[in-house]
Amino acid sequence: MPSDKGVLRRSAQIDGSEEDPVALEMLKALASEPRLAILRFLGDRLVSVHEIATALDMPPSTAAMHVGVLEEAGLIRCDLRPATRGLRKVCVRTYDEVVVTLPRRDRTMRRVFEQSMPVGAYSDAAVEPTCGLAGLTGLIGFIDDPSTFYEPDRVNAQLVWFRSGYVEYRFPNRVPGSSAITSLTVSMELCSEAPLHDLDWPSDISMWINGVHLGAWTCPGDFGGTRGHLTPSWWDERDTQYGLFKRWQVGDDGTTIDGVALSGVVLGDLALQPSQSVVIRIGIAADARNVGGVNLFGRGFGNYPQDIVLRIDYEMATPTQDREGH
């Protein structure tokens, strides 16, 4: 397991106004001592519903009901995994903290557009070995064959790895044209790419948005030896198991990674346009000092149950402000 030191805690930021149905569902789910107890018990573990019921002294049906509410609200993620007899439902907590923004008496409405993209749903790729794709039940295509990256089944990949090159994703931009974007955030789980795994294997991993290089982050290694919470049992424990959860954020003051300054690239440099794709490229720059490759983890591999997530925070005028402006 990676240490919490220097690693971003997974955070949900929700709008506490009644106009946000997602926020209301999450707040309703949290307004229950049994459900809060379940979230505390889960911590950063992958736990079955039966284990939850036993540990918290709940009837299995009650535990299942509360788990269903938490899953519907997006606070936990559940999957069916093979058991001794049939399948068992296992759960993992989605967030480590929930930040609630209460309504303010101002003249702008703060809104969020968020889109999740599977790691295998890239629109372009140019990679070199070592490279490959893995799904929940086995390998996709062939190892160390770059043409595998254009297999139709690539969209089901939960682990994507390559030594050099890049993969590129196109996200929709649903922010209204009259709005003012205040920040753009991209988050994912990733690490270096070494033979099998190597905790001391630095790699300068870069991100580009709409062709603009945000900068490179040096990942310290390729993590293995201990199975990732979500990594399927068929995947050899000697191979890469999990990554680090990282967050790139671009604002009007520059670009940060996990809140630490990375570069002077600002929102205006990205040329974001309404209804046009946001193109995100992840890879190794041609002039990188540490060419240690990339592993990208989907929601079914590693330690964090999410794919690549784009979040755009923006402000739009309230109807009152529109009337006063005229």
N, C-alpha and C positions, 0 to 999 in steps of 0.2 A: 504493500500500500504506500502511495506517496504521502509525504507529510503534509499537514495543513499549512505549514510555514511557506509563505510566498505563493500559495494557491488560492485563487478566487473562490469564495464561497458562492454556491449557487443561490441566486436571489430572484424572487418574483416581485415586481413593482406593479401595484394595481391601483387603479383610480377608485377612490371611495365614494364617488357620486352615484346616485341612483340611475344615471343614464348609462352606466356600464354594467351589462348583465353578467359578464364574465367575473367582474369584481364582486358582484353580489353573491354569485354562486360560491366563490371561494370564501367569502366572509361567512356565509351561512354554514359552510362545511367546517370552518374553524370554531364556530360558536357551539362547541360540544366538548365536554370534558373527556368522554370516551374516545372521541376522534383525536383530540390533542394527545391523549395517552398513547394512542397508536403511533402517531407521528414521532413522539419522543422515543418510543420503543424501537422504531425502525432505524433511527439514526442514519448511519451510512451503510446499513446491511441490506442484503437480499433475504427476505423472510417470508415463509408461507403463511397463509391465512390460519392454518391450524396452529402454527407456533404462536401467532398473535393471540388467538383465543386462549390457549393454554397459559401463556405468560401473564395475560391481563385478567385471567379468571372470568372470561366471557363465554356465553354459549356460542358455539360455532356459527349459528345463524345470525346472532347479533353482530359478531365480528365481521361476518361477510357483508352484512347490511352497511355497517360503518365504512368498511373498505370500499364498497360500491360508491358511496357518497363522496369519499375522498378522491377516488379515481375519476368520477364524473367532473369534479371541480378542478382536476389537473394537479392535485397536490401529491398524488402518488401514481406510479405506473405499475400495472400488473401484467404478467405473462403466464402462460401455461407451460410447465416444464415436465419432462418425463419423471415418473416416480416408480416405486417398486410395483405398485398396482395402478395402472392408468396414468393420469396426469394430475399434477397439483398446481394450484394457483399461488404464485410467488409475487411479492410486492417490494418495491423500492421507493424511497422518498424522492420526490422530484426536486424540492428546494430545501436549502438549509435555513433560509430566512424569507419572510414575507414583509415587504415594506408597503404600507398603506398610505397613499396620499389623499388627505381629506380635501373636500371642495373648498375653494377660496372665492371671496367676493371680488373677483377681478373681471376683466373684460375679454379674456381669452380662454379658450377651452384647450386643455392639454390632452393630446391623444397619442396613441401608439399603434403603429402597424408592425405586426410581427409575422414572420413566415419561416417555417421549418423546411429544410431541404435534405432529403436522404443523401448520404455520402456517395452513393452510387449514381445519383441523378445528375452527374456533371454533363455539360454541353460540349466540352472540348477537353482534350488531354494530349499531352506530349511527354511521355515518361520513358525512363531507361531503367533496366534491371539494376538491383533486385526490384521486382515489382509483382503485384498480384492483387486479386480480389477474393474475399471470403464472405459467405453468407451465413445464415443461422445453422444450416445443416451440412455445409461442405464448401469446398473451393468452387469458384466460378472460373471456367476456362482453364488456362495453363499458367503455372508459376513462371515468372521471368520471361514472359512473352508479351511485349507491349500491345500486340494486336488484341489480346484478351480484353483490353480496356474499351473495346467497342463491341463486345458481346452484348446481345439484346438483354441478357439476364443481369447486366451490370447494375440495373436500377435496384436490384435486391441485395446488393453488397452492403455488408455491415462493417467491413474493414477494408480500407484501400491503402496500399503501400507502394512506394517507389523510392529509388535512390536519388534520382535527379529528374528535373523537368517540372511539370505542373498539371493540375486539374483546374477546370474553370466551371463556375456555376452561374446561371442566369436566374435572378430572383425578380418577381414582378414588383413594381412600385405602385402601391395603391394609395399613396398620400395625395389628397386633393390638391389641385394646382394652385389654389388660393392660399394654401397653408405655408407656414414658415417652419422649415425643418430645424430642430435644435441639436440633434445628435443622431449618429448612425452607429450601431453596435453589431459586431459579428462575434458569435461565441461558438466554441466547439471543444471537443477532446482530441488531443493529438500528441505525438511525440516523434522522436527520431526513428530512423529505420536502420537497424544493424542486423548482421547475420544472427538468427535466433533472437537474442536480446543482449543488450550490453548497457549497464547503468551509467557507464562513462563513455558516451558516444555523442559528442556535441554536434548539433546541426543548426545552421542558420536558416530558419523557416520564414519565408516572406509572404506578405499578402499584398495584392493589388486590387483596387476597386476602380472600375471604369478605366483601367489602364494606368492608374496612378499608383506608384509604389508607396505603400504606407511605411515601410521599413521592415527590418528583419528582427526576429526574436530568436535567441540561441537556446534551444532545448538542450538540457544537460545529458539526456540519454534515452535509450529505448528500454522500457520497463517490462520486466517479466520475472519469472521465478515464483511469483505468487499469483494465483488465478484472479483475474478481474471479477468483480461482483456479477457482471452480466455476460462475461465471455462464455460461449457455449462449451459444453464438456468435451466435444469432439476435437477442439483445438488444443494442440500440444502445449503443455505448460512451459516447455522450454522456449517457446516462441513468444513474441510480443503479447502482453496481456492487458495493459491499460496505458492511458496517457495522462496528461495534465489538462485541466479545464482552463482555457484561456479566453480572454475577452479583449478584442480590439475595439476601441471607441474613437470616432472622429467627431470633433466639435468645432466651434468657432475659434478655439484657442490652440488647436493642434490635435495630434493623435496620441492616444495612450494605449498601453496594454496592461490590464489589471490595475489601472489607475496610475501607472508609472509612465512618464513622458517617453514617447518613442520617436516622434518626428514632428516637423512643423506643418505637415499636411492638414489643411482645414477643410470644412465642408464645401466651401466655394470651389476648391480645387477638383472636386469629384464630378462636377457638372451634372448633378442629379436632375432629371427631367420627369415631369408627370407622365405616367403611362409608358415610360421607357424602362427597359430592364436595368437592374443593378447587377453589373458583372463583377463577380468575385473570383479572383484567381489565387490559389494557394500552391506554393512550391518553393523551389530553391533557385535563387537568382544566379545568373551566369557568372557573376563576380563574387559569389559567396566564398568566404574563407573556410567555413566548416561545411563541407558537402556531406551531410550525414543522413539525408533522406527524410521522408515524412511517413507517418502512419496516421490515418484519419479514422476515427471511431464513430460508428453509428449508434443508434439507441439500443442495439442488441449486443454490443461488444464493449469491453472496458468497464469503467466504474460509473459513468454518468449516462442516465437514460434520455439522451437527446441526440438529435442529428445536428447539422449545421444550422444555426438560427440567425436570421437577420432581423434586427429591431430598428425601427426608425421612430424617434420621438419628434412630435411636431406640435405646433400651436395653430389654432384657427380662431378667427374672430367669432364672438358670440353674436346672436341676432341683434342684441341691444347695441353692440358696437357698430354693426353694419348700418343700423338705422341712424345712429348719431353721425356716422361718417358721411351720410348723404345729407 
